[in-house]
């Protein structure tokens, strides 16, 4: 199926690049679909041949090379070079995690033989993905950001909670360490010292950023997906409102709407201009109604999982912009299409249930509206949704089995 949209160079393939094991990733499938629908051959690094990305009709080639993030960078570079030789011509790599983005940027000189890469300053993606370094960049360039601190030891971690009060947000401090020695499983909100100690027990290395928690009742969560052109021209910035996430208030986007926000778009573009960023990025912001400021929470120097939410009236999203720019084609700059939504179905249901229980009222956007981009299910590419349903069912079963056993034990096994 050939979709409508900008005229991409179909002779230049793309490669979905990932480091670490996360087979149930809707953003990767989105990359395959958005380029494949316009006739671009898209290859993918996959964990096995039955992942959602591996079974997509738009996957031109599958490279089954499961990685963990524990490998040395040199080993991963050799893997990418081997994949590049196998593809047979220079391709556009699209990273879907911070580690992949850092690998491409920091080894661009060697990878350039097989890949087309944006000229991002070598060390910049690492600084942007590092939570403490990002906080310093925000302070340096006058970008509002929540109060944050990286404690040097466990005593300092506990002292922050006693000084600032609760709740607090805990984040893994940097790329690579989140895979090799994570402090927390994911972005975590702790409500008291007991929860803090449970998340980061004494004796654990506090490779964690502690961030002020802006109260949910005083905040809105916003997303900006952008593409900064290789020649330093005006970036394309698309904005949207995050409605729900999983885990609630701290996790991946499960429901969102595309909304025009010129103030936020300019703020994001100006920050990228000041630091000299090039390429695709996914920025998370929180509007703090207490002072009216949009505060930068995360800067992901790669494609965001929900990037297909946002596109222009010409059908341009940030991945298509990347391919156009790196193949030397003009990147049209038109208005954002606004009648669009995003739904990550299987995770939005529990998120909505938690929200309804907390707020004691019916959540909005329960059913997909017209123009909703479903993360998994679509008519022209149904196989990834089936593969995801099987894997999600297995995940639920693995979680439910020990929970059921504990309940049975409490009942005396009668």
C-alpha positions, 0 to 999 in steps of 0.5 A: 500500500502506497500512502499519500505524503511527501515524495521520499527517495525510494532508492534510499533504505532506512534501518530501525536501530535499537539497543536493549530488549524491548520487543513490544515497542509501538514507536518502532512499528510506527517508523516501519509504517510511516516510511514503508507506506511511501515506498521506502525499504525499511530494515529492522533490528529485532529480538526475534522473528515474531516481534511486532516489528518483525512481522510488519508487512512494511519490514523489508529486512529483519536483522535478528540480533538481540542486544542487552546494552551490556555490550561494549560500544565497539561490539555494537558498532561492529554489528551496525557495520555488518548490517550496513554491509548487508543492506548494500547501500547507505541507509538512514538509521532511525534510533528508537532509544537513547543508547542507539542515538548515542552510539550513532552520534559518537561513532558517526565517523566510522558509521558514515560509510554505510549510514546517512547521519545528521551532523549533531555535535558528538557529545551533545546527545549524551548530555541531553540524555543525561538527566543531570546534564540536561538540568544544567543545560536548562539553567545555562540557557534559561529554559524552565525546568523542575528543581532537580538534583543528583545525590552523590550517595545514599545519605544525600538521597535521603536528605533531599527527601527530608529537605524538599518534602514529598512526593518526589520523582526518581529517574535513572540518571543516564543512558547505558546505566539504565540498562547496565545498573538501573537505580529504578525500573522506570520513572517512579513517583515516591510519596514518602521516605518508606517508598524512597527506601523501597525504590533505592534501598541502603547500599544501592548506588544512587545513579538517580536524579531526584526531581521535584514533582509538580502536582498533577492537579496543577499541571499539564503534560505536553509533548514536542516532536521536532526535526532540526535540519542538517543545515541549521535551518528552522526546525519543524516542531509539532506539539501535543497534549498528553492525556494519560500514561502508564504508569500513571503520571510518570510513564509512556504515553497511552493517550494524547491529542495533537494541539497547536501550542506556538509558545511551547513550539518556539521555546523548544525550537530556541533551546535546540538552536542554542545547544546546536542540536541536529536530527529528530528529538522527543521533548517532554514538558510540564506546564506548571500552573502555579507559575504558568511556565512550561518546564522541560522534563526530558529530552530524548535525542531520538524518535519518540514512541508516539511520534505518529500522533503529530504530522503536518497537513502535507503528511510530514512527520519527524521521521519522514522529515529526517529521511527527506533532509538526509537524502538531499530533498526539500523539507516542506514546512506547513501547518500542523494537522490538529484533528489527530489523537493517539491511543496505546490501547492495551495500556490505556485501559488500566491507566484510565481505570486508575485515573477514574478511581483516583478522581472518582469520575469518568475519564475523557477520551475513552473511545478512539475518535475519528483521526486517532492513530492506533499504536498497533491496530490498523487495516493495512498492517494487522500482523503487529497487533496480533503479535503484540496481543500474544506477547501482552497476554504472556506478560499478563499471565507471567504477572498474574501467576505469582499474584494468584499463587500468593492469593491462594496461599493466603486463603490456605490453599483450600 
